[in-house]
């Protein structure tokens, strides 16, 4: 199993990125909190990896902090939560917001994220309550806040819409969410995060 990679960032197309490790390009998927912390293209980067091997796929998920990967793995253990939903959760809310929603039994907030219905939100609350308390604090967890330092894209609005679709939104809804934002001079990752966070208000 691959647990960690050290390489050069070659491409960023949220929620996917390409990491050059010794001349081999690894295609990775990552939450927006990780994209916000990525260096510019051509710069070195170390990432914690979660690998999912199935008969028809071998997927790698990347995280800047080990604590983010811990939470991702916890989420995958919840019945009805797959990798796409787990990425959407980590992209759309901070650990603090997630912890508060779980602790308070706030299924309404959780169910506003793409792919999460009332039943899945209720399961998240029940199954994550104790798991979040066991999270090792020393590993760190991103707060999904602040402005990312990323290279500009040719069409950040279009890329943001594609990223939201990849995270579970239907194309019309993704377009509407991006259209409702103030997007001047924002990077793709920030547009996606704001669109996801707007659904929690």
Secondary structure per residue as TSV (DSSP state, phi and psi in degrees):
chain	resnum	aa	ss	phi	psi
A	1	X	-	360.0	140.5
A	2	X	-	-88.4	125.6
A	3	X	-	-117.5	-11.6
A	4	X	E	-163.6	141.3
A	5	X	E	-135.9	144.4
A	6	X	E	-128.2	115.0
A	7	X	E	-160.2	-163.1
A	8	X	E	-107.9	131.5
A	9	X	E	-73.9	118.3
A	10	X	E	-104.6	-29.6
A	11	X	E	-154.4	148.1
A	12	X	E	-132.6	112.6
A	13	X	E	-134.6	78.2
A	14	X	T	-46.2	133.9
A	15	X	T	-91.0	19.6
A	16	X	E	-109.3	151.0
A	17	X	E	-143.7	160.4
A	18	X	E	-118.5	123.1
A	19	X	E	-115.1	122.3
A	20	X	E	-87.3	110.3
A	21	X	E	-114.6	100.0
A	22	X	T	61.0	35.3
A	23	X	T	89.7	-1.6
A	24	X	E	-108.6	126.5
A	25	X	E	-89.2	118.2
A	26	X	E	-99.5	123.2
A	27	X	E	-87.1	122.1
A	28	X	E	-125.2	152.0
A	29	X	E	-112.4	142.9
A	30	X	E	-147.1	153.7
A	31	X	-	-74.8	164.3
A	32	X	H	-64.2	-26.6
A	33	X	H	-62.9	-34.6
A	34	X	H	-74.6	-41.8
A	35	X	H	-59.3	-35.7
A	36	X	H	-64.0	-25.8
A	37	X	H	-101.6	-2.7
A	38	X	-	-67.7	145.7
A	39	X	-	-74.3	176.3
A	40	X	-	-69.7	163.3
A	41	X	T	-57.1	140.4
A	42	X	T	88.1	-2.9
A	43	X	S	-100.8	152.2
A	44	X	E	-71.7	153.6
A	45	X	E	-155.7	141.8
A	46	X	E	-112.2	132.4
A	47	X	E	-135.2	140.6
A	48	X	E	-83.1	141.0
A	49	X	E	-122.2	139.8
A	50	X	E	-117.0	124.9
A	51	X	E	-106.5	132.2
A	52	X	E	-118.9	116.1
A	53	X	E	-110.0	122.1
A	54	X	E	-127.2	174.7
A	55	X	T	-60.9	-35.5
A	56	X	T	-107.3	4.4
A	57	X	E	-161.4	155.9
A	58	X	E	-135.4	94.9
A	59	X	E	-102.6	141.3
A	60	X	E	-118.5	131.1
A	61	X	E	-116.9	131.7
A	62	X	E	-112.1	145.5
A	63	X	E	-143.0	135.6
A	64	X	S	-69.2	-34.9
A	65	X	S	-115.6	142.5
A	66	X	H	-63.4	-33.1
A	67	X	H	-63.5	-36.3
A	68	X	H	-62.6	-40.7
A	69	X	H	-65.4	-37.3
A	70	X	H	-59.4	-45.8
A	71	X	H	-65.8	-40.9
A	72	X	H	-57.6	-45.2
A	73	X	H	-65.4	-36.9
A	74	X	H	-62.3	-43.9
A	75	X	H	-63.1	-38.1
A	76	X	H	-64.3	-22.5
A	77	X	T	-79.6	-12.4
A	78	X	S	-78.9	129.2
A	79	X	T	-59.5	126.0
A	80	X	T	94.8	-4.1
A	81	X	-	-107.6	113.5
A	82	X	-	-100.6	-174.1
A	83	X	H	-62.5	-39.5
A	84	X	H	-63.6	-44.0
A	85	X	H	-67.6	-40.5
A	86	X	H	-61.8	-40.9
A	87	X	H	-64.1	-40.2
A	88	X	H	-63.2	-39.6
A	89	X	H	-63.9	-48.3
A	90	X	H	-69.9	-23.0
A	91	X	H	-82.6	-31.6
A	92	X	H	-96.3	-14.6
A	93	X	S	-148.7	153.2
A	94	X	-	-77.5	166.2
A	95	X	H	-61.1	-36.8
A	96	X	H	-61.3	-45.8
A	97	X	H	-64.5	-42.3
A	98	X	H	-61.6	-45.2
A	99	X	H	-62.5	-42.1
A	100	X	H	-65.0	-44.7
A	101	X	H	-61.4	-42.0
A	102	X	H	-68.2	-46.1
A	103	X	H	-62.9	-39.8
A	104	X	H	-85.3	-3.1
A	105	X	T	67.1	32.7
A	106	X	-	-85.8	77.2
A	107	X	H	-68.9	-24.8
A	108	X	H	-63.2	-43.3
A	109	X	H	-64.9	-45.8
A	110	X	H	-64.1	-38.2
A	111	X	T	-75.1	-4.2
A	112	X	T	-79.8	-15.4
A	113	X	S	-78.9	151.8
A	114	X	T	-61.8	135.2
A	115	X	T	85.8	-2.7
A	116	X	-	-110.6	112.6
A	117	X	-	-94.5	-177.1
A	118	X	H	-61.0	-43.1
A	119	X	H	-65.1	-43.2
A	120	X	H	-65.5	-39.8
A	121	X	H	-61.0	-42.6
A	122	X	H	-63.5	-39.9
A	123	X	H	-66.1	-39.6
A	124	X	H	-57.6	-45.1
A	125	X	H	-62.2	-46.2
A	126	X	H	-68.2	-46.0
A	127	X	H	-84.5	-24.9
A	128	X	H	-91.3	-14.8
A	129	X	H	-56.3	-50.6
A	130	X	H	-78.9	-33.2
A	131	X	H	-64.3	-40.4
A	132	X	H	-64.6	-31.9
A	133	X	H	-67.5	-25.7
A	134	X	T	-88.7	0.1
A	135	X	-	-65.7	124.5
A	136	X	-	-64.5	119.8
A	137	X	G	-67.4	-27.1
A	138	X	G	-68.0	-19.4
A	139	X	G	-82.0	-16.0
A	140	X	-	75.5	146.6
A	141	X	-	-141.2	132.6
A	142	X	-	-68.4	153.3
A	143	X	-	-100.1	2.8
A	144	X	-	52.3	44.2
A	145	X	-	-135.8	169.1
A	146	X	S	89.7	174.1
A	147	X	-	-99.8	130.5
A	148	X	-	-74.6	150.3
A	149	X	-	-103.1	99.1
A	150	X	-	-136.1	159.3
A	151	X	-	-71.7	141.4
A	152	X	-	-64.7	151.8
A	153	X	-	-110.6	159.3
A	154	X	T	-65.5	-42.8
A	155	X	T	-138.6	79.5
A	156	X	H	-62.2	-31.2
A	157	X	H	-65.7	-47.3
A	158	X	H	-63.9	-40.4
A	159	X	H	-67.8	-35.2
A	160	X	H	-66.0	-41.0
A	161	X	H	-62.1	-44.5
A	162	X	H	-62.5	-37.8
A	163	X	H	-65.4	-41.6
A	164	X	H	-64.5	-38.0
A	165	X	H	-63.5	-41.8
A	166	X	H	-64.8	-26.6
A	167	X	T	-88.3	-1.0
A	168	X	T	123.0	-7.3
A	169	X	-	-80.2	149.0
A	170	X	-	-75.9	149.2
A	171	X	H	-50.0	-46.7
A	172	X	H	-62.1	-40.8
A	173	X	H	-67.7	-39.5
A	174	X	H	-60.9	-43.7
A	175	X	H	-63.6	-41.9
A	176	X	H	-64.6	-41.4
A	177	X	H	-65.3	-41.3
A	178	X	H	-70.0	-39.4
A	179	X	H	-62.7	-27.5
A	180	X	T	-80.7	-5.1
A	181	X	S	-96.9	155.1
A	182	X	-	-82.4	113.0
A	183	X	-	-113.1	6.8
A	184	X	T	-57.2	122.7
A	185	X	T	61.3	22.1
A	186	X	-	-93.8	143.8
A	187	X	-	-76.5	163.7
A	188	X	H	-54.5	-47.0
A	189	X	H	-60.7	-39.2
A	190	X	H	-71.5	-37.3
A	191	X	H	-61.9	-44.6
A	192	X	H	-63.4	-45.2
A	193	X	H	-64.4	-40.2
A	194	X	H	-67.7	-36.7
A	195	X	H	-65.5	-40.7
A	196	X	H	-68.7	-41.8
A	197	X	H	-71.0	-28.4
A	198	X	H	-63.6	-29.1
A	199	X	T	-71.5	-15.0
A	200	X	T	-89.6	-8.2
A	201	X	-	-85.8	360.0
